[in-house]
């Protein structure tokens, strides 16, 4: 909230200084100038601090679900700063969490109309429209949000959800756009993986499932997508090379498919955790023998790093083992406890992230 000292402020300071310069020496002039700047700064800091205090006090009340007290504090803050969008947003949220959707929307709509809202405001307003059955208003809301925030993955995901509820397959275009624009927002991968699984598009199910799992390694949705990933690998190789190459004939998906099916001899033992370790290791080595230059891809670079540190088998066990055979997986973990725990600590650090400009679909 702190503002910069602008031209009128500097003019006032100049007048103060020039009015005293004839009677003061240079040192006193400098002291006066610095003191005045400090005084203005302290005033603006204190003013900003007041707003922050209102916000933080209200947030503490909201955390303890004392929404009435939160509203008292926020309204008091808005008496002093009636145009403060942050305080208005929190007041709207407090009404929403109190199930007072009408009052929440009364506050949120002007924020949205005047482009003072953030993505959370759009989400809460969207939830209110959904709960009241206003599907058309909800769709319009998220389209407006995307115009304001064209790189926001949250809003693309929400609009995709709206269309999917309408049984509109165009939902996938918004989840895809969310992946392209905001590659580290995980929910678009989740929805895209499930969509492609239903559409029997096994390659993109595999890619988006594993990306989601690495972005949300320990969420409630992770076990579900681990299962989707294992089944997609089975269906992908069951589909066979000819059908797969016909479907994925160009670009990133075509090169990957060609490299994967070079390892198809290994599938004679079925698609298991053990065979996937071998298939994926050989694929990775082949990938970095050429295609990585044209298609740099963080997920495959992550595989290479895990291999260098002797962690790739442990990672594949974590990825597929419990889904394929829980008893075998638990036995493997018991026998390889140290390396597995090291892997888990690394995954829990949440360091996996995707760079921009690696969108190939």
N, C-alpha and C positions, 0 to 999 in steps of 0.2 A: 504493500500500500504506500510505501514511502515515495514521495515525489522528488524529482530533481529541482534544484534551485533554478528558476527560469530567469528570463531577461528582466522583468520588472523587479524581481528580488535583487538582482545585481545592480540595477539602477539606484534602488534605495540605499544599498550599501555604498555605492559610489558617492552619493550625496552626503551620507554621514561622514565618510572618510574625507571628502574634499572640504567639508565645513570645518573640520578640525585640523587639517594639515598645516595651516599657517601657524598654529600655536603649539603644534606638537612636533617632535623630531621624528625621523624615519622609523625608529624602533616602535614608538608609540603608535604611529600610523599602521604598521604591520600588525601590532597587537589588536588594535581596534577592528581591523578587517577580519582577522582570524576569529576574534571573539564573536563578531556578528554572524559569521558563517556558522560557527558552533552553536550559537543560540537558535538560529533558524533550524539547524539540523536536529537539535534536541527537541524542539517543538514538534517537528514532523515525526521523529521517532516515537515520542510519547503518544502522539495522535494515532500512529499506526499500532502501537502497543495496546492502546485501548481497544481497538477493533480485534486484535489478536486475542486479547483477554476474554472478550465476549464470546468469540468463536470457541476458544478452548474450554471455557467454563460450560458452555452449552454442550459441547462434544462430550465432556465428562458426564453430564446428566443423561445424554442420549445413550451412552454406553451402559449406564445402569438402568435404562428404560424409564427414566423419569422425564417423560416428554413435556409435561406441564412446566416443570422448572426450566427446561431447555428453551421453551417458547417464551417464558418470562424474560430470560436473559437476552435472547435474540431480539425480542421486541424492544427491549431497553437499548440495545446496541443500534437498532434501526432508527430510534428516535434521534440519536446523535448523528448517524450516517444513513439517512433514508434511501440513498441510492446504492448501498453496498450490496453487490450481487452475491458475494460469498455468504453473507449473513442471511440473505433472502433464500438462497439455495438450502442452507441448513434448516431454516424455518419450514420450508416446503417438505424437506425430508422428515422432519419431526412430525408433521401432520400425517405424512404418508405412513410412517411406522406406527402411528396411533390410529390407523385405518380411517383417517379423515381425508379421503381422496378429493373431495370437493374443494376444501381449503388449499390442499397441496397444489392442485391444478390451477387454482386462481393465482398463485404465486409463480408457478412454473411457466405458464403461457406467456406472460409479458417478458420474462427472461429469454424465452425461446424466440419470440417475435422480434426482440431487439438485439438478437445475437449476443446475449450476455450469458447464455447457457453453455455448460460443458457436456461431455458425453453422458455423464451420470444423470444430469437433468433430463436428457432425452430418454434414457433408460427408465427412469422413474415415471415420467409422463407416459411412456409406452406401456409400462405395466398397468397404469391406471386405465388406459384405453382398453387394454386386453381384458382386465377384470370387469369392465363395464360393457364388454362386447362391441366396442367401437373399432372394428377391424380396419375400416377404411381410413379413419382418423389416425390410427396407429401407423398404417403404411405411409400416409402422407407425412406424418411426423418424421419418420426415419429417412424418407427421401429428402426432406428439408435438412435434416441433420447431416447427411452425406454431402449436400451442397456446401454446408458450412465447414465440415471437417472431412475433406475428401481422402484423407490418409488414415482415417480412424477405423481400425478393424472391428471395434465393438459395434459400431453402427451398421456396418455391412453385415455382420453376423445377425443382428436383430432384424434387419430387413429381410435377410434370407429366411429367418425363422417365421416371419409374418407370411411370406409367400408359401413356405412349405406347409403351414397350417391351412392355407387355401388350396393345397394340393397342386401348387404351381411349380413345375420343374425348373422354372427360371430361377428358383432359389439358389441353385448351385452357382450361377453366374455371380451372385453377390458374395457367397462364401469364397469363391475363387478370387474375386476382386479384393476381398479383405485379406486373403493370404498374400496377394501381390503387393498391396499397399502397406500392410502392417504385419510383416512376417513373423513377429514374435507374439502375436495375440493368438492364443491356443485354440479358442472355441471354433474358429472357422475350420481348422484342421479336423477337429472332432466331427463336425457336421458333414464336412466334405468326405471324410473316410466312410462314414455310415451311408451317405448317399451313394458313393461309388460301389460300396459293397452290395447295396440293394440293386444297383444297375449292372452288376457283374463286371465292373471295370476293375479287374484285379490289380493291375499295375499301380494305378493311382490310389487304390485302397491301401496297398503296401506302403507307398511313399508317405501318404498323409497320416496313416496310422502311426508309423514310427516317429514322425516328426511330432505328432501330438504327445506321444508317450514321453518323449524327451523334454518337451516343454512343460508337461504336467506329469512328472514321474511318479508321484505318490497321491494323486487325487482319487476320489471315489470312482471316477470314470475310467481310470487307467486299466483296471483288470478287464473291463468290457472291451476296450480297444486292443488289448493284448490278445484276446481271444479272436477278435476280428482279423488281426494281423496274421496269426498262425493259419487261420482258415483261408485267408486270401492267398498266402503262399501255396497252399495245397491246390486251390482252384486254378491259380496261375499256371503251375506246372502241369496240372491235369488238362488244362486247355490246349497245351502243346505248343511247339515252336511255330508251326505254320500259321495257326489261327492267331497267335499272339503277335507275330511279325506283321501279319496283315492288318491287325488292329493298331499296332504301334509301329508304324513303318518309318516315321521321320523323327528328327530332332532328339531331344533328351530321352524320351520314352523308347524310341526305336533303338538307340545305341545301348541303353540299359538292358532292354529285352534281348538283344543280340548277345550281350555279355553274359546275362543270366543263363541263357539256354546253351551256352558253351559248357556249362557245368551240369547239364541235364543227366549225364551218365551217373552222377551221384544220387539221383532220385530213385535208382533201382532198389534202394533200401527204404524208400518212402520219405516223406517230409517229416523229419523229427528234429528235435533240438540239435542232435549230433550232426545230422546231415546238413542242417541249415548253417551250422558253424563252418563246415567245409565249403559249402556253396558260396556263402557270403564272404569268406576269407579269400577264396580264389577270384570271385567277382571283384573284390576290392583291389587286389593286386593287379588284375587286368585293367581295371579302371584307371589306375595311376600309371599305366603304361602308355597313356595317350589321351583318352577322352576327357580327362580332367582339365586339360588345357582349354578346350572349347566350352566345357560345361562344369566350371568350378561349383562344387556343391558341399555345403558345410556338413551335412549328415555323413557323407562318405569320408570326408576329412576327419570327422570324429571317429569313425571306424578305424581309419589308419592310425590315429593317435592311440586308440585303445590297444591295437595290435602291437605297436611299438613298446607299450608298457606291459605287455603280457596280460591284458585285461579283456581281450575280445571274447574269449570263451565264457568268462564270467558274465559279461554283459549279455551275451546270447542266452545264457541260462536264466538270467533275470528276466529277459524279454519273452522267452518262449517256455521255459522249463515248467513253471507251476501250472500253466495252461495245458501242456501236453500230458504230463504225468507228475502229479504232486509228490508222490512218494519218492520217485526217482530224483526229483528236484531237491527235496529235503536231504536225501542221502548225499547228493553232490555237494550241497552247501556244507554239510557236516564235515566232509572230507577236504573241503577247500575254504574253510571258514575265514582265514586271514585275508585271502585275496578277494573274497566276496564282500567282506565288511569294508575293505578299502574301496571297492567299487561303489557300494551304497553310500558311503560318506561323500565320494566324489559327485554322485548323482544328487545327493541332498544339498550340495552347495549351490545348485541351480545356475551353474555357469553356462549351460548350453544356450546359445542364442544364434539366430540366423541373420546374416547380413542382407542388406537390400540388393536388388538386381540379381537374385538367383531364382527367379520365377520362370519355369520352363513349360508350364502347361498352356 
